[in-house]
Amino acid sequence: MTGSDKLVRDPLWESIRLDPTAVRIVDTPEFQRLRYIRQLGHAFLVYPGATHTRFDHALGVYHLTRTALRHLRERGGVAPEAWEGEELVPYAALLHDIGHYAYSHALEELESEHLPAHHEEVSQRFFASTSLRDALAPLGLTASDRIAELIRGRSDIPLRGLVSGSLDLDKMEYLLRDARFCGVPYGEVDVSRLLLGLQLLQDPDTGTYEVGVHEKAVAALESLLFAKYQMFRNVYWHHAVRSATALYKRIVEESVRAGLLDPEELVGPTDEELLHEISRRVLDSESEMAERIGYRWLPALRRRHLPKRALELTAADLSGRTVEDWAVGDSPWKRAVEDDLASELGLESGEVMIDFPAKAAMFQLDVLVERRSGVVRRLGMEGAEGILDLPKVARELYRTARVLRVFTFERRELEPEQVLDRITRPVGAA
């Protein structure tokens, strides 16, 4: 540790050492903003300890990345070209969440007309800031652009897998941190074994280097898979967390539709800044929707008077049926069905919300594995002979983690047929 390094005490990793470049990045207004973006959005309404932020998570990912790079260097045995761009990787890890919206991932579920872009795309706007460019200047003129490419998964740097991919250290960090602050036992990942099992391997088809894992560490990869399943099922997709998320999305969506907010204004505000600004603007509007947002929906969110479950259907209940693609996001078609249900239930427009969370890449698997024989094979969605069929397990875990729910602002009950006939079809039907 040099005199210009800084030591940060962390409840998860104990001590995180920031090198001078990392210190400059952390001191920028763009990075300090992350102190006020909750890591788990509205999960704190269910798990009171879940008030940790994107700031501390980002420091943790930086720490794990430096640790992984040290292990890879100590192992050695790869060509010099495998280390091309290595100096940028820790800072891409540190900055991987720089573009997050208020309350983290929730707003990314909105339709594109209500949102400028995905948070990894929005990060490019923050990289254009003078302060962040100055902080990255010692790394070279193209550093900010190359780091942005790493974050967006569009880089050709061999070590890019540490930042974006099946083995990226973001996943390992957030699972452990989220479990710790939620006070649940589900996020256990054998991080040390995974880090020690990481290797720079040559793709047998292209000969290029990328981050992979030795076969002996596959059990640790399994721990990552199952921890993610448990956290999504019990925390991220908990019914009350999804209810709060649905209400928050509806508030922002209607604020944009009513002209209270421009979609571009969603880039930059912290959690409380965004809700405060919506609260302020509804006072200057005389529209019926503004009144409903300001005097009904926002107070309900702040006081934890969340929408109730009128219907809940598990994977078993949905067996033999396929949920229409348009019913997964926040499409106009789904909104029409929701408002039809609201009318039937004696509720106002916007006060019925169908929720079927999706995260297609949740269990993505595309990683090189070095077998004990020394042969390198790619473990993709088709699996790999002699290794637990992780892709098949991943698909089944994803299917069972998803629950179709209908939330209503006031307590109501729905029969499955009232929803299934409108937003699903039999498997195999056109």
N, C-alpha and C positions, 0 to 999 in steps of 0.2 A: 504494500500500500504506500503510494507516494504522498508527499505533502499536499498535493493538489487534489487527491482523491477525497471522497466523502463517504462516511459510513452511516448507513440508515438502519435503524433497528426495526425488525419486522417480526410480527407474531408467528409467522409461518416458517420463514427461513432464517430467523434470528438476526443475522447480519448480512446486509447487502452493500457491497462496495461499488460506488459509482466512480468511473474514471473521469478525467476532466471534460471529455466531450459529452459524456452522459450528464454531467453536472450542468453544462451549458444548456443542453436540451431541456432538462427538468426545470430549469429556471425561466424558460420562456413562458409567456402568458398562455400560449396554445396548450402547453403541457399542464400547466397549473390548473387550467380549466377542468382537467380530468378529476381533480379533487372533489368536484361537485356534480359528477355523473355517477350515480349509483351503479355498481356492477350488475346487480340483479333487478334493476327496475323497481317494480312495486312488490317484490317478494318480501320486503321488510314489513308489509302489512300482515304477513302470515308468520314469518320468522323474524322476530324483532331484532336479532343480531345482524341481519343481512343489510347493514348500512355501509359495508365496505365499498370502495370505489374503483373506478377504472385506473386511478392513479396508483394505488398500492398494487393492483394486479399487474400493471405494466412494469413496475419495478421488479416484481417477482419473475416475470417472463424474461426480462433482461438478465437477471441473476442466473436463471436456469440455462439460458443460452450461453452465457460465458462459461458456465460449468461444463456444458456439453462440448463446447469448442476445446476446452482444456483437455477433456478426456480423449477427444478425437486426435488432438495433437500428440498426446502422450502415446497413443496407440501407433501412430505413424503408419508406414508401409504403403503410402499412396503417392501417386505422381504429383509434382508441384502444381500442375494446373488444377488439381482438385481444390486448392485453397484460394483460387481466384475469387476476389470479392469478399474474402473472410472478414476484412476490417469493417464492412458495412453491416454485417449480420446482427451484431448485438444492438445496434441502434435501430434497425428495422424492427427487432423484437420490442424494444422500448417504445417505439412509436406506432405499433400495430393498431392501436385503438384510438389514435389521435382524432379521427373523424366521427366518433360516435355522436349520435343524437341524444337529446335529453331522455333519461330513463333507458339508455342503452338500446337493446334490439327491438323494442316494441314497435316503433314507428316504421321499421323496415317491412312490416307486414301490410302496410297500406298500399293502395294502388299507386302506380307511378305518377298519376296526375296530381296526387297529393304530396309527393315527395320528390326532392331533387335527384337523389341517387342513393345506392347502397353506401354504408359508412366507409367501406374501403375505397370507393370512388371519391367520396366527399373528402377523404384525407388529403387528396391532391390539392385542394383549396388551402388547407392549412400549411402544406409544404411551400406554398407560394408566399407565405408571410415573410417579411424582412427578418424578424427575430429568429425564426426557425432556420432560414437560409444562412444567417450569420453563424448560428450555433453549429451548423453542419459544414461550413466553409472549409475548415482545416482538412476535411476528408476529400476535397476536390470539387471542381466545378459541377460535375454531374452527380454528386453524391445524393442530393435530395431526390432527383428523378429515379436513380437506381434503387434507392431505398423504397420509394413509392411503388416501384415495380415488384420488389420483393413482397411487400405487404399485399399487393393485389394478386399475387400468384402468377405474375407474368415475367418473372426473371429467369435468366439462364445461368445464374450463379449456382455452382454445384451444391452449395450449402443451403440453398433456398428452402429445403424441406424442414429446416429448423424453425422457419417463420410461417410457412404455409404448406399444409399437406397432412397426410395421415399421422405423421409423427411430430407435428409442430408442438412446440413447448407451451404454447398458449393453452392447449387442452389440458395438459398435465397440471398447469398452474391453477387454472380456474376451477377445476374439479376439487382439488385439495382446499383451496381458499374458500370456495363457496360452501363446502361441507363444514369447514371449521366455523365459519361465521353464522351459518344456519343452525349449528349445533346438532347435525345429523351424522350418522356413521356411514353414509353411502358413498362418499367420494374417495375411498381408499385406492390409491394407485401406487404401484411399486416403482416410484420415480427413480430411486437410486439404481435399481436393476435395469430399468429402461435406458437411463443415461449411459450406464456402463456398457450396455448392449448395442448402442449406436455405432454405426460404422459408415465410412465412405466407401461405397461399392460401385462397381462398374455395371451399367446396364448391359446384359448379355446381348441385346439386340443392337444397341447404338454405340456401346463402348464408352459412353459419357458417364461421369461420376455423379452420384447423388447420395443423399443420406438414406441409409437402410439400417437393418438390424440383424444381429446374429440369431440363428435359430434358438439358441439357449435363452434368449430374452423374449421369445414369443409368449411365454406364460405371463410376463409383465405386460405385454401388449393386450392380452386377454383381460387383465385387471383393468386396463384403461377402458376397454369396451364395456365391461359390466358396470364399472363405476359411472360411466356416462349414462347408461340405461337407468340405473337407480336414481341418479340425480334428475334426469328428465322426468321420470315417472313420479317421483316423490317431491321434487322441489320446483323445477322450472315449469312443469306442466301441472302442478297442483291446482285443483279446481278454483281455489280462491285467488291464487296468483293469476290464473288465466282470466278470471272474472274482472279483477282490477285492471289487467292489461287491456281487456276488451273495452272497458269503460274509458280508460285513458285514450285509446286509439279513437274511439267514437268522438270524444271531446275534441281532439286535434283535427280529425277528419271533418267534422261539422264546422269547426272554426275556419278551416280552409274553404269549404264549400260556401260558407256564409260571407266570405270576403274579410273576415276578421284577421286572418293571417294569409300571407303569401307563402307558398311552399318554400321559397328561398330563405324565408325568415326562420325556418326550422334548423338551418345550419348555424351553429354557434352558441345558442342559449344553453345554459345549464338546466338541471331538473327544475329547480324552483323558479328560475328566471322565466322559463317558458310558461309555466302555469300562472305565474304572477302577471305576465303580459296578457295572456288570454283573459284573466280576471279583470284586468284594467280596461281592455278593449270592449268587453261586453257592456260595460257601463256607458260607453259612448254610442251604443247601437240600440235602436228601438225595435229590432226584428224579434219575432217570436222565438227563433232558434237561439239568438244571443241570450234572451231571457232564460231559456231552458238550460243553456250551458252554464250561465253564471249563477243561477239561483237554484238549480236542481242537480245537475250532473257534477259540477266542480265541488260543491259542498259535500255531496255523497262520497266522492273519491277521498277528499281530505278527512272526512269523519269515519271512513271505512264502512259506509253503508253501501256495500257492494251488491251488484246484481245477483239474483238467486238462480240456482239451477232448476230449470223447468223440466229438463230432460238430460240424461247422461247415458251414452251408449258406448260400451267397450268394444274391443276387437272381436270378442265372441258374439256380441249383439249384431255386429256388422258383417258377420260371416256370410259369404255368398253374395255380398253387395259391394259395389264400388262407389265411393263418394265422387261426385262430379268435380272436375278440376276447378271449375269456376266457384265452387263452394268452399274451397280451401283458403283462398286469399280474402280480400275485401272488395270483391267485384260488384259492379252494378246489378248483376243478376242475383247474387246472393242478397244484396240489400233489398231488392224487390221482394224476395221470399220472406226476409225478416220483417219487412213492413206489412206484408200480408198477414203474417202470424200476429204481429202487434195489433192489427185491426181486429182480428178474430178474438184476441185475448183482452180487448178493451184498453190497450196501451197506446201511447203516442208513438209516432214515427221515430225510429232510431232507438227504441227502448226494448227491442229484442235483438240479441246478438248470437249468431251461430258461430261456434268455435271448434275448429278441427285443426289443431296446430300441426305444422309441417316443418321438417328440417331434413331435406333430402340427403344432405351430405353428413348427417349426424354420425353415421357409422361408415363413412367412406374408407375404403381400403385400397391403397395403391402404393405398395412399399416393397422394396427389394429385400429379400431375405437370403443371408448366406447360410447354406446348410452345413451340417457338421462335416460333410465330405469336402467342403470348400466350394461347391457349386453354388452359383447365385441364381435365384429364381425370383420372379415377380409374383407377389401375393396380391392379386387383384380381385375383382368381384367374382371371378370364376374359381377362386381358391387355389390351393397348391397341395399336391399329393404328399401325404405323410404328415401334414399339419392339420390341426383341428380346423374343420370347415368354418372358419371365421366369417366368410361372406354370408353363408347360409344362416348362421347364428345372428349376424348383424341384421339381416333382413327381417328375421322373426322378432328380434328385440324391438326394432323400429315399429313394426306392425302392432305389437302388443302395448307399446308405450303410448300410442295415440288413443285419445278418447274424444268422441264427438259429444259436444255439450251445447245446450241452448240456454242462454242466460236471459232473464227478464228483470226489468228494473224493479218491478213489484212481484211478489211471489205468485206464481201461476204453475199449472201443471199441463204437460203436453203428453199425448200418446205417441209412441214411436212412429206409427204410420203417418201422423201429421207432418213429420219431417222427412222420413225415409222416402216416401213416395215423391217428394219434391226435389230432393237433392242427391239421391242415389239411384243406381240402376243395378240390375242383376249382373254378376260377373260374366263377362263375355258378350253382353248386349251392346249394340252399337250406340 
